[in-house]
């Protein structure tokens, strides 16, 4: 396993939230969003209901809230379970897994600190990446053209929190950074159009350091501390915001309960999830429902999601899930929900820990990174798998290659379907720290 897997970055992030003069140091990972394909007819969607609004809760570092009121308050209205249409939608099968041919990884960029892949830009040639500044928790946020090698810097942030997102409509990058407001440390939503232009602050005092962009690149969703657990939608162009009428259950300020966000590729649904629960919110109406992710026979307990990604056609939700109550978890599997039928399936890959996932643009196949063993120094080795969402069949890829840290720093399948991007590490000979990060691309052909 790499020096800091995604799960461990969550822990380090939320436990290191302290002010340092006018800067805050923090580390956290998150998910790239798949590109938005054109709408297709026949999609089945979950049924949701509007819920009531319980009181907000304080973010990390807030003063201790007052005690309970003298007069008891009524309990919030329970959130209904999500229900799905029972009739499968017709869809043609994708290519067989054996039809895919993957080239050996080709090195395109090296760095002496971590390189994190946030996702592909719509052109299929450039990646949005974040590069660590050696010896510090700071990061630079850049685009990198894998064909020409052109690098364009957008911002330098004080912390390596959740992954930045590309906003195609604005040709800009939105990201979360740690700032100090009125003498206190807060998360802030920021926007950059490029290194030579000033970075704008769109929203301050976020409750959690995660964000999600809508498929048009015009809006960003966050959870703000002054709105409790109701998502806030920020219009980037107008720099205005509105709060959805969807109250989520309160969440403690721990890394297991911190909410994460994922916007569906057609913009209808916003998913909010943590150990507290997995919730689908209809953006237009604010209706919310909870998806039951089930339990596990081989690891008893309630299953909850650490990462969630929509398929580009908005049919499937793929999630990294565990039943462990505390992170880092020693067991993580893949849960797949078919929102057309409501069917849920669970997959174990490698040695029982899956670290990252990325959808193919055809919505039929999913790339996964799982632990497959250790090297002679006891460092975890990662393996690449491709999974068929319809049949559940899997195939391990590039078995003659050694991958260290790949699941920790992101994998991405290009919108053209012709290229994979991944990071692998070389480590210091005497200690498990990064000697070099290698950004590689893998050519994909379907025969």
Buried (B, 14 or more C-beta within 10 A) or exposed (E): BBBBBBBBBBBBBBEBBEBEEEBBBBBBBBBBBBBBBEEEEEBBBBBBEBBEBBEBBEBBEBEEEEEEEEEEEEEBEEBBEBEBBEEEBEBEEBBEBEEBEBEEBEEBBEBEBBBBBBBBBBEBBBBBBBBBBEEEBBBBBBBBBBEEEEBEBBBBBBBBBBBBBBBBBBEBBBBBBBBBEEEBBBBBBBBBBBBEEEBBBBBBBBBBBBBBBBBEBBBBBBBBBEBBBBBBBBBBEEEEBEBBBBBBBBBEBBBBBBBBBBBBBBBBBBBBBBBBBBBBBBBEBBBBBBBEBEEBEEBEEBBBBBBBBBBBBBBBBBBBBBBBEEBBBEBBBBBBBBBBBBEBEBBBBBBBBBBBBBBBBBBBBBBBBBBBEEEEEEBBBBBBBBBBBBEEEBBBBBEEBBBBBBBBBBBBBBBBBBBBBBBBBEBEEEEBEBEBBBBBBBEBEEE
